[in-house]
Amino acid sequence: MNPYREAILLTPGPLTTSLRTKLAMLRDWGSWDSDFIAITARVRKSLLDVVHGHDSHVVVPLQGSGTFSVEAAVATVVPRDGHVLVLDNGAYCKRAAKLSTLMGRRTTIAAFDEAAAVCPEALSKQLEQDPTITHVVMIHCETGAGVLNPLQAVADVCQRHGKGLIVDAMSSFAALEIDARSIHFDALIAASGKCLEGVPGMGFVFIRKQILPSCEGNNTSLAMDLYDQYQYMEKTGQWRFTPPTHVMVALAEAIAQFEEEGGQPARLARYQNNYQTLTNGMGELGFKVFLDSAIQAPIIVTFHAPGSPRYEFKKFYETAKKNGFILYPGKLTQIETFRVGCIGAIGQVEMKQAVHAIQLTLQDMGIPTGAP
Ligand SMILES: *Cc1c(COP(=O)(O)O)cnc(C)c1O
């Protein structure tokens, strides 16, 4: 282990946060104190700024990891007799389909290749064939393989067919452009510990103002009801149940840095640079990227495992960790891969160091090349 620096997380959340964000957590806050209420209000305003959603949407924060908010969004927005179509091209899509089923919603899966983006034309056909479908769930960036799905085109198809759209934008929000003025969605979900570079512990859901009244009474959970959470927050400024105070103040500090950096375009530019630095460097070591670059989001990259018989992920992971970098296992069912994140409070220097650390890791393991 490097005695001078903690290992850098090349994972898609939790990720490496800045010292300033970490330091924000060194204080205790009363949940209904006016100072904390003001922080909640400021964060909610900033989140709406990111998607230009002040006219069209409200934002409702919720305790828990990102999945809690996806589950809460489906259970709050979809009526109990609704019919959800999940566009499935990876692990997070399958998770969304599972939680929709467990929430008691009739759920249909539209299966796509995990090495391709979901297809808006196929969606359009399916919506024509099955008029009972009321809502579509899509994942913006499928973190499983790293695919960028066509949000605008899917949203346009849903709007044309009069269907509600629920978007899991967990790993894209604040990095990729999402403009609520041109993209029509009923709900969009993200979380504190991804591209905003906060710490994990809370999610938030943008809900279209027009559908809010229809959300009352849909949810069969007390703690996960976003309609109740919203009503309570509007009335009191407070969270309904104990808020994750430290996560929240860290997020406020992370958002301040996000805004100082130049907001979403600046964040995307930094991540694109991280992505280019990573893939160029890994390419020189012989590694091969799994996805076609045309559908690759600059968020997380799936690489084929090296073909050498000496390769074993656990050893690779442990050695890379000793060299200062935390990698991520692959999430594909058929082939051996591993993933490297491009997000977090890191830049080109750290990405170059990461490539060097992986080169040392190959040497340590006696693997001559990263080629599959
Ligand atoms: C991170 C992530 C989630 C949430 O996962 P948690 O483990 O619950 O934080 C959901 N969807 C996508 C696409 C993600 O990247």
The ligand as an SDF file (V2000), in Angstrom:
LIG
                    3D

 15 15  0  0  0  0  0  0  0  0999 V2000
  -24.9520    3.1710   -9.3270 C   0  0  0  0  0  0  0  0  0  0  0  0
  -26.1570    2.8930  -10.1210 C   0  0  0  0  0  0  0  0  0  0  0  0
  -27.3920    2.6200   -9.5040 C   0  0  0  0  0  0  0  0  0  0  0  0
  -27.5660    2.5790   -8.0110 C   0  0  0  0  0  0  0  0  0  0  0  0
  -26.8440    1.5810   -7.4150 O   0  0  0  0  0  0  0  0  0  0  0  0
  -26.7050    1.5570   -5.8210 P   0  0  0  0  0  0  0  0  0  0  0  0
  -25.7810    0.4170   -5.5970 O   0  0  0  0  0  0  0  0  0  0  0  0
  -28.0390    1.3480   -5.2560 O   0  0  0  0  0  0  0  0  0  0  0  0
  -26.1480    2.8920   -5.4320 O   0  0  0  0  0  0  0  0  0  0  0  0
  -28.5030    2.4350  -10.3010 C   0  0  0  0  0  0  0  0  0  0  0  0
  -28.4140    2.5010  -11.6350 N   0  0  0  0  0  0  0  0  0  0  0  0
  -27.2550    2.7560  -12.2720 C   0  0  0  0  0  0  0  0  0  0  0  0
  -27.2490    2.8390  -13.7540 C   0  0  0  0  0  0  0  0  0  0  0  0
  -26.0860    2.9600  -11.5280 C   0  0  0  0  0  0  0  0  0  0  0  0
  -24.9340    3.2280  -12.1660 O   0  0  0  0  0  0  0  0  0  0  0  0
  1  2  1  0
  2  3  1  0
  2 14  2  0
  3  4  1  0
  3 10  2  0
  4  5  1  0
  5  6  1  0
  6  7  2  0
  6  8  1  0
  6  9  1  0
 10 11  1  0
 11 12  2  0
 12 13  1  0
 12 14  1  0
 14 15  1  0
M  END
$$$$
